[in-house]
């Protein structure tokens, strides 16, 4: 895992909002909670998001 040992947790906030044309918009926000002695690497976060969206 790309962020193993770096994060305490990740919180996901997902909101699905109906649109006037009968469809919907899905909004997804991820909040990363790093361990106190760690600085997050934006490239690793981006790679982790891409892997999660891929579904593998």
C-alpha distance matrix in Angstrom:
0.0 3.8 5.7 5.3 9.0 10.2 11.1 13.8 13.5 13.6 17.0 17.8 21.5 22.8 26.4 28.4 31.8 34.6 36.4 40.1 39.9 38.4 34.7 32.0 29.6 26.1 24.7 21.2 20.2 17.0 17.5 14.9 16.0 14.7 15.7 19.3 18.9 16.1 16.8 14.3 13.7 15.0 13.6 9.9 11.1 12.9 10.3 8.2 11.8 12.7 10.0 11.1 14.7 14.4 14.1 12.0
3.8 0.0 3.8 5.8 9.0 8.9 10.3 13.7 13.5 13.3 16.8 17.6 21.1 22.5 26.1 28.2 31.3 34.3 35.8 39.5 39.4 38.2 34.5 31.7 28.9 25.5 23.8 20.3 19.0 15.8 16.2 13.3 14.7 13.1 14.6 17.8 17.2 13.9 13.9 11.2 10.1 11.4 9.9 6.2 8.1 10.1 7.7 6.5 10.3 11.4 9.7 11.3 14.5 14.7 15.2 13.6
5.7 3.8 0.0 3.8 6.3 5.4 6.5 10.0 10.3 10.6 14.2 15.8 19.3 21.3 24.9 27.4 30.5 33.7 35.5 39.2 39.5 38.2 34.6 31.5 28.6 25.2 23.1 19.4 17.5 14.0 13.6 10.3 11.2 9.4 10.9 14.2 13.9 10.8 11.2 8.8 9.0 10.7 10.6 6.8 7.5 10.7 9.6 7.5 10.8 13.0 11.8 12.3 15.6 16.6 16.8 15.8
5.3 5.8 3.8 0.0 3.8 5.4 6.8 9.4 10.3 11.6 15.4 17.3 21.0 23.1 26.8 29.4 32.7 35.9 37.8 41.6 41.9 40.3 36.8 33.8 31.1 27.5 25.6 21.8 20.0 16.4 15.7 12.4 12.4 10.5 10.8 14.3 14.0 11.6 13.2 11.6 12.3 14.4 14.2 10.5 11.2 14.3 12.9 10.5 13.8 15.8 13.9 14.2 17.9 18.5 18.0 16.6
9.0 9.0 6.3 3.8 0.0 3.8 6.0 8.0 10.2 12.6 16.3 18.8 22.4 25.0 28.7 31.5 34.7 38.1 40.1 43.9 44.4 42.9 39.5 36.2 33.5 29.9 27.6 23.9 21.6 17.9 16.4 12.8 11.7 9.1 8.1 11.5 11.0 9.3 11.8 11.3 12.8 15.5 16.0 12.6 13.3 16.7 15.9 13.7 16.7 19.1 17.5 17.6 21.2 22.1 21.6 20.3
10.2 8.9 5.4 5.4 3.8 0.0 3.8 7.0 9.1 10.9 14.6 17.2 20.5 23.3 26.8 29.8 32.8 36.2 38.1 41.9 42.5 41.3 37.8 34.5 31.5 28.0 25.5 21.8 19.2 15.5 13.7 10.0 8.9 5.9 5.9 9.2 8.8 6.3 8.3 7.6 9.7 12.4 13.5 10.5 10.7 14.4 14.3 12.4 15.0 17.8 16.9 17.0 20.2 21.7 21.6 20.8
11.1 10.3 6.5 6.8 6.0 3.8 0.0 3.8 5.3 7.4 11.0 13.8 17.2 20.1 23.6 26.8 29.8 33.3 35.4 39.1 40.0 38.6 35.3 31.8 29.0 25.4 22.8 19.1 16.4 12.7 10.7 7.1 5.8 4.1 5.3 9.0 10.2 8.2 9.8 8.6 11.2 13.0 14.6 11.6 10.6 14.3 14.7 12.1 14.0 17.2 16.5 15.7 18.9 20.8 20.4 20.1
13.8 13.7 10.0 9.4 8.0 7.0 3.8 0.0 3.8 7.3 10.2 13.7 16.8 20.0 23.5 26.7 29.8 33.4 35.7 39.5 40.5 38.9 35.8 32.3 29.6 26.0 23.4 19.8 17.1 13.5 11.1 8.2 5.6 5.4 5.4 8.7 11.0 10.2 12.4 11.8 14.7 16.4 18.2 15.3 13.9 17.5 18.0 15.0 16.5 19.9 19.0 17.6 20.8 22.9 22.0 22.0
13.5 13.5 10.3 10.3 10.2 9.1 5.3 3.8 0.0 3.8 6.6 9.9 13.3 16.3 19.8 23.0 26.2 29.7 32.1 35.9 36.9 35.2 32.1 28.6 26.0 22.4 20.0 16.3 13.9 10.4 8.5 6.4 5.3 7.1 8.6 11.8 14.2 12.9 14.1 12.6 15.2 16.0 17.8 14.9 12.8 16.0 16.7 13.3 14.2 17.7 16.9 14.9 17.9 20.3 19.2 19.7
13.6 13.3 10.6 11.6 12.6 10.9 7.4 7.3 3.8 0.0 3.8 6.5 10.0 12.9 16.4 19.6 22.7 26.2 28.5 32.3 33.2 31.7 28.5 25.0 22.3 18.7 16.2 12.6 10.2 6.7 5.6 4.7 5.9 8.6 11.2 14.2 16.5 14.5 14.8 12.5 14.6 14.5 16.2 13.7 10.9 13.6 14.6 11.3 11.3 14.9 14.6 12.3 14.8 17.6 16.8 17.9
17.0 16.8 14.2 15.4 16.3 14.6 11.0 10.2 6.6 3.8 0.0 3.8 6.7 9.9 13.3 16.6 19.6 23.2 25.7 29.4 30.6 29.0 26.0 22.5 19.9 16.4 13.9 10.5 8.3 5.7 5.1 6.6 8.0 11.4 14.1 16.6 19.3 17.6 17.6 15.4 17.5 16.7 18.7 16.7 13.4 15.5 17.0 13.8 12.7 16.3 16.4 13.5 15.4 18.5 17.6 19.3
17.8 17.6 15.8 17.3 18.8 17.2 13.8 13.7 9.9 6.5 3.8 0.0 3.8 6.4 10.0 13.1 16.2 19.7 22.2 25.9 27.0 25.3 22.3 18.8 16.3 12.6 10.5 7.1 5.9 4.6 6.4 8.9 11.2 14.5 17.5 20.0 22.5 20.4 20.0 17.3 18.7 17.3 18.9 17.2 13.7 14.9 16.4 13.4 11.4 14.7 15.1 11.8 12.9 16.3 15.4 17.7
21.5 21.1 19.3 21.0 22.4 20.5 17.2 16.8 13.3 10.0 6.7 3.8 0.0 3.8 6.7 10.2 13.0 16.7 19.2 22.8 24.2 22.7 19.9 16.2 13.8 10.5 8.1 5.8 5.1 6.3 8.1 11.5 13.8 17.2 20.3 22.5 25.1 23.2 22.5 19.8 21.3 19.4 21.2 20.0 16.3 17.0 19.0 16.3 13.8 16.8 17.7 14.4 14.6 18.2 17.6 20.3
22.8 22.5 21.3 23.1 25.0 23.3 20.1 20.0 16.3 12.9 9.9 6.4 3.8 0.0 3.8 6.7 9.9 13.4 16.0 19.7 20.8 19.1 16.2 12.6 10.5 7.1 5.7 4.6 6.5 8.7 11.4 14.6 17.2 20.5 23.7 26.0 28.5 26.3 25.4 22.5 23.4 21.2 22.6 21.5 17.9 17.9 19.6 17.2 14.2 16.5 17.5 14.1 13.4 16.9 16.3 19.5
26.4 26.1 24.9 26.8 28.7 26.8 23.6 23.5 19.8 16.4 13.3 10.0 6.7 3.8 0.0 3.8 6.4 10.0 12.7 16.3 17.8 16.2 13.7 10.0 8.1 5.8 5.1 6.5 8.7 11.7 14.2 17.7 20.3 23.7 26.9 29.0 31.6 29.4 28.4 25.4 26.4 23.9 25.3 24.6 21.0 20.6 22.6 20.5 17.2 19.2 20.6 17.3 16.0 19.5 19.0 22.5
28.4 28.2 27.4 29.4 31.5 29.8 26.8 26.7 23.0 19.6 16.6 13.1 10.2 6.7 3.8 0.0 3.8 6.7 9.6 13.3 14.4 12.5 10.0 6.5 5.7 4.4 6.3 8.7 11.7 14.8 17.7 21.0 23.8 27.1 30.3 32.5 35.0 32.7 31.5 28.4 29.0 26.3 27.3 26.8 23.3 22.5 24.2 22.3 18.9 20.2 21.6 18.4 16.5 19.6 19.2 22.9
31.8 31.3 30.5 32.7 34.7 32.8 29.8 29.8 26.2 22.7 19.6 16.2 13.0 9.9 6.4 3.8 0.0 3.8 6.5 10.0 11.8 10.4 8.7 5.4 5.2 6.4 8.0 11.3 14.0 17.5 20.1 23.7 26.4 29.8 33.1 35.0 37.5 35.3 33.9 30.8 31.4 28.5 29.6 29.5 25.9 24.9 26.8 25.3 21.7 22.9 24.7 21.7 19.5 22.6 22.5 26.2
34.6 34.3 33.7 35.9 38.1 36.2 33.3 33.4 29.7 26.2 23.2 19.7 16.7 13.4 10.0 6.7 3.8 0.0 3.8 6.8 8.4 6.8 5.9 4.2 6.4 8.8 11.3 14.6 17.6 21.1 23.9 27.3 30.2 33.4 36.8 38.8 41.3 38.9 37.4 34.3 34.7 31.6 32.6 32.5 29.1 27.7 29.5 28.2 24.5 25.3 27.0 24.1 21.6 24.3 24.2 28.0
36.4 35.8 35.5 37.8 40.1 38.1 35.4 35.7 32.1 28.5 25.7 22.2 19.2 16.0 12.7 9.6 6.5 3.8 0.0 3.8 5.5 5.7 5.3 5.0 6.9 10.4 12.7 16.3 19.3 22.9 25.8 29.2 32.2 35.3 38.8 40.7 43.0 40.5 38.8 35.6 35.6 32.4 33.2 33.5 30.2 28.5 30.4 29.5 25.7 26.1 28.2 25.7 22.9 25.4 25.8 29.6
40.1 39.5 39.2 41.6 43.9 41.9 39.1 39.5 35.9 32.3 29.4 25.9 22.8 19.7 16.3 13.3 10.0 6.8 3.8 0.0 3.8 5.6 7.3 8.5 10.6 14.2 16.4 20.1 23.0 26.6 29.4 32.9 35.9 39.0 42.5 44.3 46.6 44.1 42.3 39.2 39.2 35.8 36.6 37.1 33.9 32.0 33.9 33.2 29.4 29.7 31.8 29.4 26.4 28.8 29.3 33.1
39.9 39.4 39.5 41.9 44.4 42.5 40.0 40.5 36.9 33.2 30.6 27.0 24.2 20.8 17.8 14.4 11.8 8.4 5.5 3.8 0.0 3.8 5.7 8.4 11.0 14.6 17.4 20.9 24.1 27.6 30.7 34.0 37.2 40.1 43.7 45.7 47.8 45.1 43.3 40.0 39.7 36.3 36.7 37.2 34.1 32.0 33.6 33.0 29.3 29.1 31.1 28.9 25.7 27.7 28.2 32.0
38.4 38.2 38.2 40.3 42.9 41.3 38.6 38.9 35.2 31.7 29.0 25.3 22.7 19.1 16.2 12.5 10.4 6.8 5.7 5.6 3.8 0.0 3.8 6.8 10.3 13.4 16.6 19.8 23.2 26.5 29.7 32.9 36.0 39.0 42.4 44.7 46.9 44.3 42.7 39.4 39.3 36.1 36.4 36.5 33.4 31.5 32.9 31.9 28.3 28.2 29.8 27.4 24.4 26.3 26.4 30.1
34.7 34.5 34.6 36.8 39.5 37.8 35.3 35.8 32.1 28.5 26.0 22.3 19.9 16.2 13.7 10.0 8.7 5.9 5.3 7.3 5.7 3.8 0.0 3.8 7.2 10.1 13.4 16.6 20.1 23.3 26.6 29.7 32.9 35.8 39.2 41.5 43.7 40.9 39.4 35.9 35.7 32.5 32.7 32.8 29.8 27.8 29.1 28.2 24.6 24.4 26.1 23.7 20.6 22.6 22.8 26.6
32.0 31.7 31.5 33.8 36.2 34.5 31.8 32.3 28.6 25.0 22.5 18.8 16.2 12.6 10.0 6.5 5.4 4.2 5.0 8.5 8.4 6.8 3.8 0.0 3.8 6.5 9.8 13.0 16.5 19.7 22.9 26.1 29.2 32.3 35.7 37.9 40.1 37.5 35.9 32.6 32.5 29.4 29.9 29.9 26.7 25.0 26.5 25.4 21.7 22.0 23.8 21.2 18.3 20.8 21.0 24.8
29.6 28.9 28.6 31.1 33.5 31.5 29.0 29.6 26.0 22.3 19.9 16.3 13.8 10.5 8.1 5.7 5.2 6.4 6.9 10.6 11.0 10.3 7.2 3.8 0.0 3.8 6.5 9.9 13.2 16.6 19.8 23.0 26.2 29.1 32.6 34.8 36.9 34.2 32.5 29.1 29.1 25.9 26.5 26.7 23.4 21.7 23.5 22.6 18.8 19.3 21.4 18.9 16.2 19.0 19.6 23.3
26.1 25.5 25.2 27.5 29.9 28.0 25.4 26.0 22.4 18.7 16.4 12.6 10.5 7.1 5.8 4.4 6.4 8.8 10.4 14.2 14.6 13.4 10.1 6.5 3.8 0.0 3.8 6.5 10.1 13.2 16.6 19.6 22.9 25.8 29.2 31.5 33.6 30.9 29.5 26.1 26.2 23.2 23.9 23.7 20.4 19.0 20.7 19.3 15.7 16.6 18.4 15.6 13.2 16.3 16.6 20.3
24.7 23.8 23.1 25.6 27.6 25.5 22.8 23.4 20.0 16.2 13.9 10.5 8.1 5.7 5.1 6.3 8.0 11.3 12.7 16.4 17.4 16.6 13.4 9.8 6.5 3.8 0.0 3.8 6.8 10.2 13.4 16.6 19.8 22.8 26.3 28.3 30.5 27.9 26.3 23.1 23.4 20.5 21.6 21.5 18.0 16.9 19.1 17.7 14.1 15.7 17.8 15.1 13.2 16.8 17.3 20.8
21.2 20.3 19.4 21.8 23.9 21.8 19.1 19.8 16.3 12.6 10.5 7.1 5.8 4.6 6.5 8.7 11.3 14.6 16.3 20.1 20.9 19.8 16.6 13.0 9.9 6.5 3.8 0.0 3.8 6.7 10.1 13.1 16.4 19.3 22.8 25.0 27.1 24.5 23.1 19.8 20.3 17.6 18.8 18.3 14.7 14.1 16.2 14.4 11.0 13.1 15.0 12.1 11.0 14.7 15.1 18.3
20.2 19.0 17.5 20.0 21.6 19.2 16.4 17.1 13.9 10.2 8.3 5.9 5.1 6.5 8.7 11.7 14.0 17.6 19.3 23.0 24.1 23.2 20.1 16.5 13.2 10.1 6.8 3.8 0.0 3.8 6.6 9.9 13.1 16.1 19.6 21.6 23.8 21.3 19.9 16.9 17.8 15.3 17.2 16.7 12.9 13.0 15.6 13.7 10.7 13.7 15.5 12.9 12.7 16.5 16.9 19.6
17.0 15.8 14.0 16.4 17.9 15.5 12.7 13.5 10.4 6.7 5.7 4.6 6.3 8.7 11.7 14.8 17.5 21.1 22.9 26.6 27.6 26.5 23.3 19.7 16.6 13.2 10.2 6.7 3.8 0.0 3.8 6.4 9.8 12.6 16.1 18.3 20.4 17.9 16.8 13.8 15.0 13.1 15.0 13.9 10.2 11.2 13.5 11.1 9.0 12.5 13.8 11.4 12.2 15.8 16.0 18.1
17.5 16.2 13.6 15.7 16.4 13.7 10.7 11.1 8.5 5.6 5.1 6.4 8.1 11.4 14.2 17.7 20.1 23.9 25.8 29.4 30.7 29.7 26.6 22.9 19.8 16.6 13.4 10.1 6.6 3.8 0.0 3.8 6.5 9.7 13.1 15.0 17.4 15.3 14.4 12.0 14.1 12.9 15.5 14.3 10.8 12.8 15.2 12.8 11.6 15.3 16.4 14.2 15.6 19.0 19.1 20.8
14.9 13.3 10.3 12.4 12.8 10.0 7.1 8.2 6.4 4.7 6.6 8.9 11.5 14.6 17.7 21.0 23.7 27.3 29.2 32.9 34.0 32.9 29.7 26.1 23.0 19.6 16.6 13.1 9.9 6.4 3.8 0.0 3.8 6.2 9.7 12.0 14.0 11.7 11.2 8.9 11.3 11.0 13.6 11.9 8.8 11.8 13.8 11.3 11.2 15.0 15.6 14.0 16.2 19.1 19.2 20.2
16.0 14.7 11.2 12.4 11.7 8.9 5.8 5.6 5.3 5.9 8.0 11.2 13.8 17.2 20.3 23.8 26.4 30.2 32.2 35.9 37.2 36.0 32.9 29.2 26.2 22.9 19.8 16.4 13.1 9.8 6.5 3.8 0.0 3.8 6.7 8.8 11.4 10.0 10.5 9.4 12.7 13.3 16.1 14.1 11.7 15.0 16.7 14.2 14.7 18.4 18.6 17.1 19.5 22.3 22.0 22.7
14.7 13.1 9.4 10.5 9.1 5.9 4.1 5.4 7.1 8.6 11.4 14.5 17.2 20.5 23.7 27.1 29.8 33.4 35.3 39.0 40.1 39.0 35.8 32.3 29.1 25.8 22.8 19.3 16.1 12.6 9.7 6.2 3.8 0.0 3.8 6.2 8.0 6.3 7.4 7.0 10.5 12.2 14.8 12.6 11.2 14.9 16.2 14.1 15.4 18.9 18.9 18.1 20.8 23.1 23.1 23.3
15.7 14.6 10.9 10.8 8.1 5.9 5.3 5.4 8.6 11.2 14.1 17.5 20.3 23.7 26.9 30.3 33.1 36.8 38.8 42.5 43.7 42.4 39.2 35.7 32.6 29.2 26.3 22.8 19.6 16.1 13.1 9.7 6.7 3.8 0.0 3.8 5.6 5.5 8.3 9.3 12.8 15.2 17.4 15.1 14.3 18.1 19.0 16.8 18.7 21.9 21.5 20.8 23.9 25.9 25.6 25.4
19.3 17.8 14.2 14.3 11.5 9.2 9.0 8.7 11.8 14.2 16.6 20.0 22.5 26.0 29.0 32.5 35.0 38.8 40.7 44.3 45.7 44.7 41.5 37.9 34.8 31.5 28.3 25.0 21.6 18.3 15.0 12.0 8.8 6.2 3.8 0.0 3.8 5.7 8.3 10.6 14.2 16.6 19.3 17.5 16.8 20.5 21.7 19.9 21.6 24.9 24.8 24.2 27.0 29.2 29.1 29.0
18.9 17.2 13.9 14.0 11.0 8.8 10.2 11.0 14.2 16.5 19.3 22.5 25.1 28.5 31.6 35.0 37.5 41.3 43.0 46.6 47.8 46.9 43.7 40.1 36.9 33.6 30.5 27.1 23.8 20.4 17.4 14.0 11.4 8.0 5.6 3.8 0.0 3.8 7.0 10.0 13.1 16.2 18.5 16.8 16.9 20.5 21.4 20.2 22.2 25.2 25.1 25.0 27.9 29.8 30.0 29.5
16.1 13.9 10.8 11.6 9.3 6.3 8.2 10.2 12.9 14.5 17.6 20.4 23.2 26.3 29.4 32.7 35.3 38.9 40.5 44.1 45.1 44.3 40.9 37.5 34.2 30.9 27.9 24.5 21.3 17.9 15.3 11.7 10.0 6.3 5.5 5.7 3.8 0.0 3.8 6.3 9.3 12.5 14.6 13.0 13.3 16.8 17.7 16.7 18.8 21.6 21.6 21.8 24.6 26.4 26.9 26.4
16.8 13.9 11.2 13.2 11.8 8.3 9.8 12.4 14.1 14.8 17.6 20.0 22.5 25.4 28.4 31.5 33.9 37.4 38.8 42.3 43.3 42.7 39.4 35.9 32.5 29.5 26.3 23.1 19.9 16.8 14.4 11.2 10.5 7.4 8.3 8.3 7.0 3.8 0.0 3.8 6.6 9.5 12.1 11.3 11.5 14.7 16.1 15.7 17.4 20.1 20.7 21.2 23.5 25.5 26.4 26.2
14.3 11.2 8.8 11.6 11.3 7.6 8.6 11.8 12.6 12.5 15.4 17.3 19.8 22.5 25.4 28.4 30.8 34.3 35.6 39.2 40.0 39.4 35.9 32.6 29.1 26.1 23.1 19.8 16.9 13.8 12.0 8.9 9.4 7.0 9.3 10.6 10.0 6.3 3.8 0.0 3.8 6.2 8.9 7.9 7.7 10.9 12.5 12.1 13.7 16.3 17.1 17.6 19.8 21.8 22.8 22.8
13.7 10.1 9.0 12.3 12.8 9.7 11.2 14.7 15.2 14.6 17.5 18.7 21.3 23.4 26.4 29.0 31.4 34.7 35.6 39.2 39.7 39.3 35.7 32.5 29.1 26.2 23.4 20.3 17.8 15.0 14.1 11.3 12.7 10.5 12.8 14.2 13.1 9.3 6.6 3.8 0.0 3.8 5.5 5.4 6.5 8.9 10.1 10.8 12.7 14.6 15.6 16.8 18.7 20.3 21.9 21.7
15.0 11.4 10.7 14.4 15.5 12.4 13.0 16.4 16.0 14.5 16.7 17.3 19.4 21.2 23.9 26.3 28.5 31.6 32.4 35.8 36.3 36.1 32.5 29.4 25.9 23.2 20.5 17.6 15.3 13.1 12.9 11.0 13.3 12.2 15.2 16.6 16.2 12.5 9.5 6.2 3.8 0.0 3.8 5.5 5.0 6.2 8.6 9.8 10.6 12.4 14.2 15.3 16.6 18.4 20.4 20.8
13.6 9.9 10.6 14.2 16.0 13.5 14.6 18.2 17.8 16.2 18.7 18.9 21.2 22.6 25.3 27.3 29.6 32.6 33.2 36.6 36.7 36.4 32.7 29.9 26.5 23.9 21.6 18.8 17.2 15.0 15.5 13.6 16.1 14.8 17.4 19.3 18.5 14.6 12.1 8.9 5.5 3.8 0.0 3.8 5.4 5.1 6.2 8.6 9.9 10.6 12.3 14.3 15.4 16.6 18.9 18.8
9.9 6.2 6.8 10.5 12.6 10.5 11.6 15.3 14.9 13.7 16.7 17.2 20.0 21.5 24.6 26.8 29.5 32.5 33.5 37.1 37.2 36.5 32.8 29.9 26.7 23.7 21.5 18.3 16.7 13.9 14.3 11.9 14.1 12.6 15.1 17.5 16.8 13.0 11.3 7.9 5.4 5.5 3.8 0.0 3.8 5.4 5.0 6.1 8.6 9.9 10.4 12.2 14.2 15.3 16.9 16.5
11.1 8.1 7.5 11.2 13.3 10.7 10.6 13.9 12.8 10.9 13.4 13.7 16.3 17.9 21.0 23.3 25.9 29.1 30.2 33.9 34.1 33.4 29.8 26.7 23.4 20.4 18.0 14.7 12.9 10.2 10.8 8.8 11.7 11.2 14.3 16.8 16.9 13.3 11.5 7.7 6.5 5.0 5.4 3.8 0.0 3.8 5.5 5.1 6.2 8.7 9.9 10.5 12.4 14.3 15.8 16.1
12.9 10.1 10.7 14.3 16.7 14.4 14.3 17.5 16.0 13.6 15.5 14.9 17.0 17.9 20.6 22.5 24.9 27.7 28.5 32.0 32.0 31.5 27.8 25.0 21.7 19.0 16.9 14.1 13.0 11.2 12.8 11.8 15.0 14.9 18.1 20.5 20.5 16.8 14.7 10.9 8.9 6.2 5.1 5.4 3.8 0.0 3.8 5.4 5.1 6.2 8.6 9.9 10.6 12.4 14.7 15.4
10.3 7.7 9.6 12.9 15.9 14.3 14.7 18.0 16.7 14.6 17.0 16.4 19.0 19.6 22.6 24.2 26.8 29.5 30.4 33.9 33.6 32.9 29.1 26.5 23.5 20.7 19.1 16.2 15.6 13.5 15.2 13.8 16.7 16.2 19.0 21.7 21.4 17.7 16.1 12.5 10.1 8.6 6.2 5.0 5.5 3.8 0.0 3.8 5.5 5.1 6.2 8.6 10.0 10.6 12.8 12.7
8.2 6.5 7.5 10.5 13.7 12.4 12.1 15.0 13.3 11.3 13.8 13.4 16.3 17.2 20.5 22.3 25.3 28.2 29.5 33.2 33.0 31.9 28.2 25.4 22.6 19.3 17.7 14.4 13.7 11.1 12.8 11.3 14.2 14.1 16.8 19.9 20.2 16.7 15.7 12.1 10.8 9.8 8.6 6.1 5.1 5.4 3.8 0.0 3.8 5.5 5.1 6.2 8.7 9.9 11.1 11.1
11.8 10.3 10.8 13.8 16.7 15.0 14.0 16.5 14.2 11.3 12.7 11.4 13.8 14.2 17.2 18.9 21.7 24.5 25.7 29.4 29.3 28.3 24.6 21.7 18.8 15.7 14.1 11.0 10.7 9.0 11.6 11.2 14.7 15.4 18.7 21.6 22.2 18.8 17.4 13.7 12.7 10.6 9.9 8.6 6.2 5.1 5.5 3.8 0.0 3.8 5.4 5.1 6.2 8.6 10.2 11.5
12.7 11.4 13.0 15.8 19.1 17.8 17.2 19.9 17.7 14.9 16.3 14.7 16.8 16.5 19.2 20.2 22.9 25.3 26.1 29.7 29.1 28.2 24.4 22.0 19.3 16.6 15.7 13.1 13.7 12.5 15.3 15.0 18.4 18.9 21.9 24.9 25.2 21.6 20.1 16.3 14.6 12.4 10.6 9.9 8.7 6.2 5.1 5.5 3.8 0.0 3.8 5.4 5.1 6.2 9.0 10.0
10.0 9.7 11.8 13.9 17.5 16.9 16.5 19.0 16.9 14.6 16.4 15.1 17.7 17.5 20.6 21.6 24.7 27.0 28.2 31.8 31.1 29.8 26.1 23.8 21.4 18.4 17.8 15.0 15.5 13.8 16.4 15.6 18.6 18.9 21.5 24.8 25.1 21.6 20.7 17.1 15.6 14.2 12.3 10.4 9.9 8.6 6.2 5.1 5.4 3.8 0.0 3.8 5.5 5.1 6.7 6.8
11.1 11.3 12.3 14.2 17.6 17.0 15.7 17.6 14.9 12.3 13.5 11.8 14.4 14.1 17.3 18.4 21.7 24.1 25.7 29.4 28.9 27.4 23.7 21.2 18.9 15.6 15.1 12.1 12.9 11.4 14.2 14.0 17.1 18.1 20.8 24.2 25.0 21.8 21.2 17.6 16.8 15.3 14.3 12.2 10.5 9.9 8.6 6.2 5.1 5.4 3.8 0.0 3.8 5.4 5.4 6.9
14.7 14.5 15.6 17.9 21.2 20.2 18.9 20.8 17.9 14.8 15.4 12.9 14.6 13.4 16.0 16.5 19.5 21.6 22.9 26.4 25.7 24.4 20.6 18.3 16.2 13.2 13.2 11.0 12.7 12.2 15.6 16.2 19.5 20.8 23.9 27.0 27.9 24.6 23.5 19.8 18.7 16.6 15.4 14.2 12.4 10.6 10.0 8.7 6.2 5.1 5.5 3.8 0.0 3.8 5.4 8.2
14.4 14.7 16.6 18.5 22.1 21.7 20.8 22.9 20.3 17.6 18.5 16.3 18.2 16.9 19.5 19.6 22.6 24.3 25.4 28.8 27.7 26.3 22.6 20.8 19.0 16.3 16.8 14.7 16.5 15.8 19.0 19.1 22.3 23.1 25.9 29.2 29.8 26.4 25.5 21.8 20.3 18.4 16.6 15.3 14.3 12.4 10.6 9.9 8.6 6.2 5.1 5.4 3.8 0.0 3.8 5.7
14.1 15.2 16.8 18.0 21.6 21.6 20.4 22.0 19.2 16.8 17.6 15.4 17.6 16.3 19.0 19.2 22.5 24.2 25.8 29.3 28.2 26.4 22.8 21.0 19.6 16.6 17.3 15.1 16.9 16.0 19.1 19.2 22.0 23.1 25.6 29.1 30.0 26.9 26.4 22.8 21.9 20.4 18.9 16.9 15.8 14.7 12.8 11.1 10.2 9.0 6.7 5.4 5.4 3.8 0.0 3.8
12.0 13.6 15.8 16.6 20.3 20.8 20.1 22.0 19.7 17.9 19.3 17.7 20.3 19.5 22.5 22.9 26.2 28.0 29.6 33.1 32.0 30.1 26.6 24.8 23.3 20.3 20.8 18.3 19.6 18.1 20.8 20.2 22.7 23.3 25.4 29.0 29.5 26.4 26.2 22.8 21.7 20.8 18.8 16.5 16.1 15.4 12.7 11.1 11.5 10.0 6.8 6.9 8.2 5.7 3.8 0.0
